[in-house]
Amino acid sequence: MEKDLKSNAWYAEWTFPIFVGLLSAGVYAGTHMYVVYGIGAFNEVAFVAMLRSGLDTGTYGAVAAFGASFLFARIIEGSLVGILDIGGAIQTGLGLGVPALFLAANMDFLVTNFAAALAVGMALGVAVGLVIVLARKFTINQGNSTYGADVMMGAGNTSGRFLGPLIILAAMSASIPIGIGSLLGALGFYSWKKPVAGGAILGAMLFGYFFPIAMA
């Protein structure tokens, strides 16, 4: 039975990079849609806001470092435990970090062109899948130990919760009404057991609409 599963394409190791590549192509193309048309990114609201800030200011250092660190950590994690975190590796890493790096390097064509975005996303996804499959042969396939990777599981997603207070502080520095809206949004999402950062951003946007900042 186990031998039959290993020969099945859905369970075979050689198909894993292909699946990761297809998924990465779609996510990367979603980022292309967001950069060009302002909608379509496959990511959490707080993380997309970082990319939006980079597009507005032309400074992509924060989102590039944030996304690239997620990608690096998730590749190590996937290699050790055999589980690829789609949110951290593909959505945040390949979907935000890598495009931000290209934009910062003035290689806009690799993000703003739809065909190039699909090709780059596919190539990067296949590369990530190959790295994980090859690395597993020297880690988890050699024994039952996870080499401490159980500590890393979900660590990146947990650290994202600390963005909430930072967003509230930024909103308060913009104006008191927007800060109050951000705080109320964060409290609402917290009570619903949803990501606080998303509520803080939505609350700030809502109150910012009704109490716009006067521009000099």
Salt bridges, closest charged atoms under 4 A:
GLU2 OE2 - LYS6 NZ 3.78
GLU13 OE2 - ARG136 NH1 3.20
GLU13 OE1 - LYS137 NZ 3.29
ASP56 OD1 - ARG52 NH2 3.26
GLU77 OE1 - ARG74 NH1 3.70
ASP85 OD2 - ARG74 NE 3.02
